[in-house]
Amino acid sequence: MQTPFAGKAAELAELKLGRFINFLDGLKIPVIDYEEDELDAEFKTAMELSEP
């Protein structure tokens, strides 16, 4: 899950959040880090909420 650190770190680096996340990705540093069961639960919830 994205932590508040990313927004503040981007601000300190004087980068927009998207560019900062891309920068971290280039360094292979995860910004969003879910365990498999957490990710499964998130997808399940998203699917349930998207049903009419």
Residue frames as qw, qx, qy, qz and C-alpha x, y, z in Angstrom:
[[0.000, 0.891, 0.454, 0.000, 0.00, 0.00, 0.00],
 [0.351, 0.611, -0.065, 0.706, 1.24, 3.47, -0.75],
 [0.497, -0.525, -0.444, 0.529, 2.49, 5.15, 2.38],
 [0.007, 0.981, 0.160, -0.108, 2.32, 8.87, 3.17],
 [0.549, -0.517, 0.337, 0.564, 6.09, 8.86, 2.81],
 [0.540, 0.316, 0.549, 0.554, 5.85, 8.86, -0.99],
 [0.116, 0.899, 0.337, 0.255, 4.03, 12.17, -1.20],
 [0.375, -0.902, 0.110, 0.185, 6.32, 13.88, 1.26],
 [0.659, -0.280, 0.464, 0.522, 9.44, 12.38, -0.30],
 [0.467, 0.559, 0.480, 0.490, 8.32, 13.55, -3.75],
 [0.069, -0.980, -0.156, -0.100, 7.76, 17.03, -2.36],
 [0.528, -0.732, 0.280, 0.328, 11.23, 17.08, -0.78],
 [0.611, -0.029, 0.563, 0.556, 12.75, 15.87, -4.06],
 [0.221, 0.559, -0.075, -0.796, 10.80, 18.63, -5.84],
 [0.099, 0.027, -0.856, -0.507, 9.15, 16.08, -8.14],
 [0.697, -0.094, -0.104, -0.703, 5.54, 15.37, -8.92],
 [0.713, -0.248, 0.592, -0.282, 4.38, 12.16, -7.27],
 [0.910, 0.382, 0.118, -0.106, 4.12, 10.27, -10.58],
 [0.507, 0.721, -0.430, 0.196, 7.68, 11.17, -11.58],
 [0.288, -0.595, 0.666, -0.346, 8.95, 10.26, -8.12],
 [0.863, -0.031, 0.446, -0.235, 7.23, 6.86, -8.29],
 [0.825, 0.556, -0.099, 0.041, 8.76, 6.28, -11.74],
 [0.160, 0.757, -0.570, 0.277, 12.17, 7.25, -10.34],
 [0.558, -0.398, 0.656, -0.317, 11.81, 4.75, -7.50],
 [0.928, 0.249, 0.223, -0.164, 10.65, 2.10, -9.97],
 [0.607, 0.702, -0.353, 0.121, 13.84, 2.64, -11.97],
 [0.025, -0.593, 0.713, -0.373, 15.76, 1.90, -8.78],
 [0.595, -0.126, -0.787, -0.107, 13.60, -1.19, -8.15],
 [0.009, 0.018, 0.648, -0.762, 12.22, 0.33, -4.93],
 [0.160, -0.517, -0.798, -0.267, 8.57, -0.65, -4.41],
 [0.181, -0.229, 0.162, -0.943, 6.15, 2.11, -3.45],
 [0.790, -0.152, 0.031, -0.593, 3.15, -0.18, -3.22],
 [0.228, 0.315, -0.914, 0.113, 3.98, -3.41, -1.48],
 [0.788, -0.193, 0.059, -0.582, 1.13, -5.86, -0.89],
 [0.353, -0.186, 0.914, -0.074, 1.28, -9.36, 0.48],
 [0.148, -0.079, -0.835, -0.525, -0.48, -11.80, -1.86],
 [0.123, -0.524, -0.831, 0.142, -3.49, -12.24, 0.45],
 [0.003, -0.598, -0.236, 0.766, -3.88, -8.46, 0.83],
 [0.127, 0.270, -0.510, -0.807, -3.82, -8.00, -2.93],
 [0.141, -0.269, -0.916, -0.263, -6.39, -10.78, -3.40],
 [0.074, -0.611, -0.656, 0.436, -8.67, -9.10, -0.86],
 [0.046, 0.511, -0.069, -0.856, -8.30, -5.72, -2.61],
 [0.164, 0.071, -0.723, -0.667, -9.21, -7.24, -5.99],
 [0.129, -0.419, -0.899, 0.010, -12.17, -9.08, -4.49],
 [0.019, -0.634, -0.432, 0.641, -13.47, -5.87, -2.92],
 [0.090, 0.391, -0.335, -0.852, -12.98, -3.94, -6.17],
 [0.156, -0.119, -0.860, -0.471, -14.89, -6.57, -8.12],
 [0.109, -0.545, -0.796, 0.241, -17.74, -6.56, -5.58],
 [0.000, 0.621, 0.210, -0.755, -17.98, -2.77, -5.67],
 [0.104, 0.297, -0.508, -0.802, -18.01, -2.69, -9.46],
 [0.019, 0.318, 0.928, 0.194, -20.97, -5.05, -9.76],
 [0.254, -0.324, -0.234, -0.881, -24.27, -3.30, -10.60]]
